[in-house]
Amino acid sequence: MSLSPHSFDYIRSLLHERTGNMLDDSKEYLVVQRLDALLRREALESIDELITRIRPTPGCRLHDAIAESLVTHETSFFRDPHYFEQIRENVIPRIVELRRDQRSLRIWCAACSSGQEPFSIAMLLREYFALSLRDWKIQLLASDFSRPIICRARSGRFTDIEIDRGLPAPLKHQYFTRDASHWQIDARLREMVEFREINLIQPSLELPRMDLILLRNVLIYMDEEPRHKILRTIRRLLHPGGYVVLGGPETTHKLDPSGSFRRVEFGRMSCLQIE
Ligand SMILES: C[S@@+](CC[C@H](N)C(=O)[O-])C[C@H]1O[C@@H](n2cnc3c(N)ncnc32)[C@H](O)[C@@H]1O
């Protein structure tokens, strides 16, 4: 199926407006590929027909469905394992030291996709910090703008392929059980994570201040304006002394030209702290 330049522009401005995600000129094929399932579901013949349907009703559910189809939800358990090592060996112990008097720890996975990232953090807390955080108030918030992906994450159900990506066998046996066609995560882990729909580009997002924010592999898909907006929000929601962890390819010096964060290196992982 071909896509007229006019329709391509319409779709990519819709995506940018809703999520801050960008599509460059070479991504026409991706739009065609990723909207195919939506067209079938809605019994529409073409993307032009889809646009004709949604144009008179800005804000209708199909706008969201288009944005959801176009963003990248790629994730896995313990993605970039050396990050989780550094979080375990350096980041959490430092936060625990800092918050010893309040006995409270707040962690936010701010673009959590189908849940592997927050559940990896939940496993790490149970496996390595159960004793030192006994009697602490632990809040683990996980969010994404996409309603379907948040519903999926909240269900704690994973396919064979998802479960075999990055999850060590002992943790699989300890925390997952096989039901008919999926792997179901243990209720103890599911109850540790609060899943919410949050669009990071929404104005004046209000949340309690966080000790650790994972903002991994989401800013790379955005251009400068939404990146800066999100980093301003993240800065406001970060507890002094807390850490922001970005994805491997996301370097801060381009993301944060105003220098409102300082970089801290732990091994091969760099994170951000408030200046
Ligand atoms: C590539 S996944 C990264 C998942 C996980 N953080 C990781 O590193 O494995 C990017 C996620 O960001 C979400 N996302 C994109 N734009 C967003 C926005 N404006 N607000 C919240 N989430 C967004 C997408 O829905 C997607 O699930």
The ligand as an ORCA input file, in Angstrom:
! r2SCAN-3c Opt
* xyz 0 1
  C      11.186      1.421     23.619
  S      10.017      1.347     24.923
  C      11.118      1.364     26.325
  C      10.610      0.491     27.454
  C      11.558      0.397     28.644
  N      11.759      1.661     29.267
  C      12.880     -0.201     28.230
  O      13.879      0.535     28.147
  O      12.933     -1.416     27.972
  C       9.403      3.030     24.881
  C       8.070      3.208     25.590
  O       7.836      4.616     25.737
  C       6.451      4.838     25.626
  N       6.222      6.263     25.301
  C       6.456      6.890     24.125
  N       6.108      8.193     24.214
  C       5.637      8.377     25.466
  C       5.116      9.501     26.167
  N       4.987     10.706     25.572
  N       4.724      9.334     27.451
  C       4.838      8.125     28.053
  N       5.312      7.026     27.446
  C       5.718      7.154     26.168
  C       6.012      3.882     24.538
  O       4.633      3.603     24.593
  C       6.895      2.658     24.811
  O       6.204      1.685     25.560
*
